[in-house]
C-alpha cells in the first residue's frame, strides 16, 4: 500500500498582526495577506514550483499522478496531502520563503504525518491538530528581530527599523505621512489590492448610491458635533470545530469503500459551504445599508454618508476578515448593533453541508473615533466569548441552539477587562444593571432577547410617554441605579402606569419595578438609544 503524508499548516499571532495598528489601511492589508498566505499562495506554489495546475489541485492524490492534493485551504489554515515527506517539507520551505518576502511578520507552523491509504486519515488529522500542531504553537520561539541601531529610525506602527515613508502608498491629498518598516510596507501594498478586490466582489450591490468601501476611519461617517464613534464587530460560529469533526466521521461512513476519500469530500464540502454562508451574510448586511439610503444620501434620514472633495461617497461599513464563520468588520458606531444582528440573523438562514443552520455569536465594541483599534478589537473578542458562554448555558437548559450578542458602548476610555468594567460600572446594590448578553432568537420564558432590547429602545425613542423627553429618560436611568423602590417612586412622580413591555419574563415585575430578580430590564436599552435604529430589510 502506497505511503502518503498529510500536512497541516496554521498561522499564529494573527490578531496582533492584523489589529495592532490604528491605521485602517494597514489592518486591511494585513488581513488580505493572511488570507493569501493560507489560500492563494498555497495554490500558486503548487502550480509554479510543483507543476500542478490550479484546476487539478483538488484531484485525488492516489489517482491523479500529481505529488500533492489540497483538502482545504483558507481561513488561516491549510490541509494537504503529499506523496512523500521530502516533498511536503520542500513545499513548506517554499511557502515560508514566499511569506518572508511578501508578508513579513506572518508566522506559520506546520506538522507532517506519514500514513498508508488503508489507515484512518480522520484520526491522523485530528491527532496532528490536537497534539503536534498545538505543541508546535506552544513551543514556538518568537523571532527577535533587530530593533534598530542608533542610526535607524523606527516605523510608527511596528517600531521595527523603517525602510521608507508612506508617500508611494497613500493618496496625494493625505497629510499623515509616516515612517514604515518592511512589514508595514507589505501591508500597505496589499491594502491597495484588497480594496480593489473587495470592490469588485461587492460593487454590484452598491446600486449607484455609494462609490467605495471605507479605507480610513473617517470614511465611516462621523457627524461632527453629533456623533464620532466607530464599532468593531467580531463574530464566531458556535461549535464549528465539533461540527467539522462530526461531519468528517459521517463522510467516512458514507463511503465505506474508500472512507478516506469520503472524509476528504466531507471536509471540502463543509468548508466551502461555511465560507459561502459567511459571504451571503455579508452581502445581506451591505444590501440592508444600501436599501436604507434615501435620495438625499442619508441612512434612514438619520445621518449622511461621508463624501470627499471629489464627491465620492463611502459605505460606512468595512469587512476586515470575512468568509467562513469567523468575521470581523467595522462600521459607523450608530450602526454596529443593528448590523451585527442582521449578520447573525442572515447567517442562521444559511444551511451548510451538514444540513444544519449556521449559528454564531457576536461581540460589538463601540468607541470614540481614533480610540486604539487593537484595544477595541480585543474587547469585541471578549464580548463574543461572553455571548458564547451565555448561549452554551441556554443550549443546555433548553435543548436547542441559539445565536447570541453582547456589546459595550464606551463614551470615554476603557480600563480593565469586560468583567472588571461591568463590575465597576454596572454593579449596584440590587444586582446587575445590564441584561447583556442576549439571545438573537425569541424563546418562551426568556426575556434576555434581542427583540426585547430593540423594542424597548424604540419605545424610549418613539413612545408617547418618552419621545422628545430626554431629561425624563435620563432621570429614569438614574433611578434604575438606585433600585426597585426608586423606580416605583419615579413612576408615581411621573404618573407612569407601566414601563415599556418586555416579554418572556416576570412581566409585572419588570413593568412596575424595572428589575427581574437581580437583572435590570431597561438600562441597556437606554444606553443604546443613540446607537440603534432599524435598517430596511429587503
QUICOR-V845744 format. One record per residue. N is the residue number from 1. SS is DSSP state (H for helix, E for strand, L for the rest). Layout:
<<N,SS> <N,SS>>
This chain:
<<1,L> <2,L> <3,E> <4,E> <5,E> <6,E> <7,E> <8,E> <9,E> <10,E> <11,E> <12,E> <13,L> <14,H> <15,H> <16,H> <17,H> <18,H> <19,H> <20,L> <21,L> <22,L> <23,L> <24,H> <25,H> <26,H> <27,H> <28,H> <29,H> <30,H> <31,H> <32,H> <33,H> <34,H> <35,H> <36,H> <37,H> <38,L> <39,L> <40,H> <41,H> <42,H> <43,H> <44,H> <45,H> <46,H> <47,H> <48,H> <49,L> <50,L> <51,L> <52,L> <53,L> <54,H> <55,H> <56,H> <57,L> <58,L> <59,L> <60,L> <61,H> <62,H> <63,H> <64,H> <65,L> <66,L> <67,L> <68,E> <69,E> <70,E> <71,E> <72,E> <73,E> <74,E> <75,L> <76,L> <77,E> <78,E> <79,E> <80,E> <81,E> <82,E> <83,L> <84,L> <85,H> <86,H> <87,H> <88,H> <89,H> <90,H> <91,H> <92,H> <93,H> <94,H> <95,H> <96,H> <97,H> <98,H> <99,H> <100,H> <101,H> <102,H> <103,L> <104,L> <105,L> <106,L> <107,E> <108,E> <109,E> <110,E> <111,E> <112,E> <113,E> <114,E> <115,E> <116,E> <117,L> <118,L> <119,L> <120,L> <121,H> <122,H> <123,H> <124,H> <125,H> <126,H> <127,H> <128,H> <129,H> <130,H> <131,H> <132,H> <133,H> <134,H> <135,H> <136,H> <137,H> <138,H> <139,H> <140,L> <141,L> <142,L> <143,L> <144,L> <145,L> <146,L> <147,L> <148,L> <149,L> <150,L> <151,L> <152,L> <153,L> <154,E> <155,L> <156,L> <157,L> <158,L> <159,L> <160,L> <161,E> <162,L> <163,L> <164,E> <165,E> <166,H> <167,H> <168,H> <169,L> <170,L> <171,L> <172,L> <173,L> <174,L> <175,L> <176,L> <177,L> <178,L> <179,E> <180,E> <181,L> <182,H> <183,H> <184,H> <185,H> <186,H> <187,H> <188,H> <189,H> <190,H> <191,H> <192,H> <193,H> <194,H> <195,H> <196,H> <197,H> <198,H> <199,H> <200,H> <201,H> <202,H> <203,H> <204,H> <205,H> <206,L> <207,L> <208,L> <209,L> <210,L> <211,L> <212,E> <213,E> <214,L> <215,L> <216,L> <217,H> <218,H> <219,H> <220,H> <221,L> <222,L> <223,E> <224,L> <225,L> <226,L> <227,E> <228,L> <229,E> <230,E> <231,E> <232,E> <233,E> <234,E> <235,E> <236,E> <237,E> <238,L> <239,L> <240,H> <241,H> <242,H> <243,H> <244,H> <245,H> <246,H> <247,H> <248,H> <249,H> <250,H> <251,H> <252,H> <253,H> <254,H> <255,L> <256,L> <257,L> <258,L> <259,H> <260,H> <261,H> <262,H> <263,H> <264,H> <265,H> <266,H> <267,H> <268,H> <269,H> <270,H> <271,H> <272,H> <273,H> <274,H> <275,H> <276,H> <277,H> <278,H> <279,H> <280,H> <281,H> <282,H> <283,H> <284,H> <285,H> <286,H> <287,H> <288,H> <289,H> <290,H> <291,H> <292,L> <293,E> <294,L> <295,L> <296,L> <297,L> <298,E> <299,E> <300,L> <301,L> <302,L> <303,E> <304,E> <305,L> <306,E> <307,E> <308,L> <309,L> <310,L> <311,L> <312,L> <313,E> <314,E> <315,E> <316,L> <317,E> <318,E> <319,E> <320,E> <321,E> <322,L> <323,L> <324,L> <325,L> <326,L> <327,E> <328,E> <329,E> <330,E> <331,E> <332,E> <333,H> <334,H> <335,H> <336,H> <337,H> <338,H> <339,H> <340,H> <341,H> <342,H> <343,H> <344,H> <345,H> <346,H> <347,H> <348,H> <349,L> <350,L> <351,E> <352,L> <353,L> <354,L> <355,L> <356,L> <357,E> <358,L> <359,L> <360,E> <361,E> <362,E> <363,E> <364,E> <365,E> <366,E> <367,E> <368,E> <369,L> <370,L> <371,L> <372,L> <373,H> <374,H> <375,H> <376,H> <377,H> <378,H> <379,H> <380,H> <381,H> <382,H> <383,H> <384,H> <385,H> <386,H> <387,H> <388,H> <389,H> <390,H> <391,H> <392,H> <393,H> <394,H> <395,H> <396,H> <397,H> <398,H> <399,L> <400,L> <401,L> <402,L> <403,L> <404,E> <405,E> <406,E> <407,E> <408,E> <409,E> <410,L> <411,L> <412,L> <413,L> <414,L> <415,L> <416,L> <417,L> <418,H> <419,H> <420,H> <421,H> <422,H> <423,H> <424,H> <425,H> <426,L> <427,E> <428,E> <429,L> <430,L> <431,E> <432,E> <433,L> <434,L> <435,L> <436,L> <437,L> <438,E> <439,E> <440,L> <441,L> <442,L> <443,E> <444,L> <445,L> <446,E> <447,L> <448,L> <449,E> <450,H> <451,H> <452,H> <453,H> <454,H> <455,H> <456,H> <457,H> <458,H> <459,H> <460,H> <461,H> <462,H> <463,L> <464,L> <465,L> <466,L> <467,L> <468,L> <469,L> <470,H> <471,H> <472,H> <473,H> <474,H> <475,H> <476,H> <477,H> <478,H> <479,H> <480,H> <481,H> <482,H> <483,L> <484,H> <485,H> <486,H> <487,H> <488,H> <489,H> <490,H> <491,H> <492,H> <493,H> <494,H> <495,L> <496,L> <497,L> <498,L> <499,L> <500,L> <501,L> <502,L> <503,L> <504,L> <505,L> <506,L> <507,H> <508,H> <509,H> <510,H> <511,H> <512,H> <513,H> <514,L> <515,E> <516,E> <517,L> <518,L> <519,E> <520,E> <521,L> <522,L> <523,H> <524,H> <525,H> <526,H> <527,H> <528,L> <529,L> <530,L> <531,L> <532,L> <533,L> <534,L> <535,L> <536,L> <537,L> <538,L>>
